[in-house]
Amino acid sequence: MIVLPPGDRIRLGQVALPELGRSIVQAKEASPVTYAYVSLEALLFELDLRSRIVESARALYASGVKFATYTNSRCNEAYWLRTAEGGFRLRSGVASADAIRDIFVNGSLYAFECSMAMVLVVYRAVSEQIPRSAFNTYFNNLYLYDWQYDSDLGFIKGSRMLGAYPGDIFYFKNPDHNPATPEWQGENGIMLGPDQFYGHGVGIRSSAGIIEALNRRRRPGSTVSAYMLDDVVYPNFEHIRSLSGVFARIGSCVYRKNAV
């Protein structure tokens, strides 16, 4: 159930939401979990950012980036410095929004593991959600490596048993992976829609499809299947909204942001 201030509950019924936003609202309204928002603007901001995460995941899939272990990672060194451990550190004097965008524009120059891909997708979504100046200010010391991320993303852990929505990040564990390929001990996946996920290295698949891909990378002779964990991870939408400045936007509707 979604809880809003009374006047905002009326306004929500007057907003023409895009299909993805409408489906999220309907699912949350039908949930036994209470989702309380300080304002309609806060809800709209979350819906918009979730939509951008989904779009960014699809954009990364189409970008030409490759899957590689950190030992074999590569980047465009006009924007990033590759570190000894295989991560990418933002070059001095480079705007973080430009460096993130380059990965999606010049994907063939990049290769990395799935955990980095998840953080990168969220960075790109945030960079398109909040003003460029705000992103470059708050995310000005980026380091892409594994699950390292700027504290302003504020990732929150939830449970899919209590509800999961497009833009959430899942983990598929492969407990009996082949020891020769430890990079396949699991796969991170961003939920794009009902039982549809993007995983860097396996593409866009159903949950069963990701599990099947991991099962092909088990220890020879293993019958122990990969499986989806109950945990989900998503950014702190309300904190990111506090960085965004004057307004929150969804579709063609613009709403003034309340002080929080």
C-alpha positions in Angstrom: 0.0 0.0 0.0 1.2 3.5 -0.9 0.7 6.2 1.8 0.8 9.8 0.7 -0.4 13.1 2.3 -4.2 13.4 1.6 -3.9 16.1 -1.1 -1.1 14.2 -2.9 -3.2 11.0 -3.0 -5.8 12.9 -5.1 -3.0 14.4 -7.3 -1.6 10.9 -7.9 -4.9 9.9 -9.5 -4.6 12.8 -11.9 -1.0 12.0 -13.1 -0.7 10.2 -16.5 2.1 7.8 -15.6 4.1 5.9 -18.2 3.5 2.2 -18.4 6.4 1.2 -16.2 5.6 3.7 -13.5 1.9 2.7 -13.5 2.8 -1.0 -13.1 5.0 -0.2 -10.1 2.3 1.9 -8.5 -0.3 -0.8 -9.0 2.1 -3.4 -7.5 2.9 -1.3 -4.5 -0.8 -0.4 -4.0 -1.6 -4.2 -3.9 1.3 -5.1 -1.6 0.7 -5.8 2.1 3.9 -3.7 2.7 3.4 0.0 3.5 5.3 2.4 1.3 5.1 5.8 2.9 6.2 8.9 0.9 6.6 12.5 2.2 5.1 13.8 -1.0 3.9 13.0 -4.4 7.1 14.4 -5.7 9.1 11.8 -3.8 7.1 9.0 -5.3 7.4 10.4 -8.8 11.1 10.8 -8.4 11.5 7.1 -7.4 9.4 6.0 -10.4 11.4 8.1 -12.7 14.8 6.9 -11.4 13.6 3.3 -11.5 12.7 3.8 -15.1 16.1 5.3 -15.8 17.8 2.3 -14.2 15.9 0.0 -16.5 16.7 2.1 -19.5 20.4 2.3 -18.5 20.6 -1.5 -18.1 19.2 -1.9 -21.6 21.6 0.7 -22.9 24.6 -1.0 -21.3 23.5 -4.3 -22.9 23.4 -2.6 -26.3 26.6 -0.6 -25.9 29.2 -3.2 -26.9 30.9 -3.5 -23.5 32.4 -6.9 -22.9 32.5 -9.2 -19.9 36.0 -9.7 -18.5 37.6 -10.6 -15.2 39.3 -7.7 -13.4 42.6 -9.1 -14.4 41.6 -8.5 -18.0 39.5 -5.4 -17.6 40.0 -2.5 -20.0 38.7 1.1 -20.3 39.1 4.3 -22.3 42.0 5.9 -20.7 41.0 9.3 -21.9 38.5 9.3 -19.1 39.7 6.6 -16.7 42.9 5.3 -15.1 43.0 1.5 -14.9 44.3 0.5 -11.5 46.5 -2.6 -10.7 43.5 -4.4 -9.3 41.5 -3.8 -12.5 39.3 -1.0 -11.4 38.7 2.3 -13.2 39.5 5.6 -11.4 38.2 8.9 -12.8 40.9 11.0 -14.3 41.7 14.3 -12.8 39.9 17.2 -14.6 37.3 14.9 -16.2 33.6 15.5 -15.4 32.1 12.3 -13.9 29.0 12.6 -16.0 31.1 12.6 -19.2 33.2 9.6 -18.1 30.0 7.6 -17.3 28.5 8.5 -20.6 31.6 7.4 -22.5 31.2 3.8 -21.3 27.8 3.7 -23.0 28.9 5.5 -26.1 32.3 3.8 -26.6 31.4 0.4 -25.1 33.8 -1.5 -27.3 36.7 0.1 -25.4 35.5 -1.4 -22.1 35.4 -4.8 -20.4 34.6 -5.6 -16.7 32.8 -7.9 -14.4 29.1 -7.9 -13.5 29.3 -6.3 -10.1 30.9 -3.2 -11.6 28.2 -3.2 -14.3 25.4 -2.9 -11.7 26.9 0.1 -10.0 27.7 1.7 -13.4 24.0 1.3 -14.5 22.8 3.2 -11.4 25.4 5.9 -11.8 24.3 6.5 -15.4 20.6 6.6 -14.3 21.4 9.1 -11.6 23.5 11.2 -13.9 20.4 11.6 -16.2 18.0 12.1 -13.3 19.6 14.9 -11.4 21.1 18.1 -12.9 24.5 17.6 -14.5 26.1 20.1 -12.1 24.8 18.2 -9.1 26.0 14.9 -10.3 29.5 16.2 -11.1 29.6 17.8 -7.6 28.4 14.9 -5.5 30.0 12.1 -7.6 33.3 13.8 -8.3 35.7 11.0 -7.2 34.4 7.9 -8.9 36.2 4.6 -8.6 34.6 1.7 -10.4 35.6 -1.7 -9.0 33.4 -4.6 -7.8 30.7 -3.2 -5.4 32.6 -0.1 -4.5 30.3 3.0 -4.9 29.9 6.6 -3.8 28.1 6.8 -0.5 25.5 9.2 -2.1 24.0 6.2 -3.9 23.1 5.0 -0.4 22.2 1.4 -1.5 19.5 -0.2 0.7 19.0 -3.9 1.1 15.5 -5.3 1.0 13.8 -8.7 0.4 12.1 -9.9 -2.7 9.6 -11.7 -0.4 8.3 -8.3 0.7 8.2 -7.0 -2.9 10.6 -6.3 -5.7 10.3 -3.8 -8.6 12.0 -2.8 -11.8 15.3 -1.2 -11.0 16.0 -3.5 -8.1 19.3 -5.5 -8.2 19.3 -9.3 -7.4 22.0 -11.8 -7.0 22.0 -15.4 -8.4 24.4 -17.6 -6.5 26.2 -20.5 -8.1 27.4 -22.5 -5.0 29.2 -25.3 -7.0 30.8 -23.1 -9.7 33.8 -24.4 -11.5 36.9 -23.4 -9.5 38.7 -22.6 -12.7 36.2 -19.8 -13.4 35.6 -18.1 -10.0 34.0 -15.1 -11.8 30.9 -17.4 -12.3 30.3 -18.0 -8.6 27.2 -15.9 -9.2 25.6 -13.2 -11.3 24.1 -9.8 -10.4 20.9 -8.9 -12.3 18.8 -5.8 -12.6 15.1 -6.4 -12.7 13.7 -4.9 -16.0 10.1 -6.2 -15.6 8.2 -9.3 -14.5 10.7 -12.1 -14.4 13.1 -10.3 -16.8 16.7 -9.3 -15.7 19.8 -7.9 -17.2 23.0 -9.6 -16.1 26.4 -8.4 -17.5 27.9 -11.4 -19.3 24.6 -13.4 -19.7 22.4 -10.7 -21.2 18.7 -10.2 -20.8 17.0 -13.3 -19.5 14.4 -14.7 -17.2 15.4 -15.8 -13.7 15.4 -19.4 -15.0 17.5 -18.3 -18.0 20.2 -16.8 -15.7 20.2 -19.9 -13.5 20.5 -22.1 -16.6 23.5 -20.0 -17.7 25.2 -20.4 -14.3 24.5 -24.1 -14.2 26.5 -24.5 -17.4 29.5 -23.1 -15.5 29.4 -25.5 -12.5 32.0 -27.9 -11.4 32.1 -30.8 -13.9 29.5 -33.4 -12.8 27.8 -31.1 -10.3 24.1 -31.4 -9.8 23.9 -28.5 -7.3 21.8 -25.8 -9.0 22.4 -22.1 -8.9 19.6 -20.1 -7.3 18.3 -16.6 -6.7 18.9 -15.0 -3.3 16.0 -13.4 -1.5 18.0 -10.1 -1.0 17.4 -7.1 -3.3 19.4 -3.9 -3.4 18.2 -0.5 -4.6 19.5 3.1 -4.2 18.3 5.5 -1.6 15.8 7.4 -3.8 14.9 10.0 -1.2 18.6 10.9 -0.5 19.3 11.2 -4.2 16.3 13.4 -4.6 17.8 15.7 -2.0 20.8 16.2 -4.3 18.6 17.0 -7.3 17.9 20.6 -6.7 14.7 22.4 -7.8 12.4 19.7 -9.2 11.5 16.1 -9.8 10.3 15.2 -13.3 8.4 12.3 -14.8 7.2 12.2 -18.4 6.0 15.6 -19.4 4.9 16.5 -15.8 7.1 18.7 -13.7 6.4 19.1 -10.0 8.1 21.5 -7.6 10.1 19.8 -4.9 9.0 20.2 -1.3 11.6 20.8 1.4 12.5 17.7 3.3 
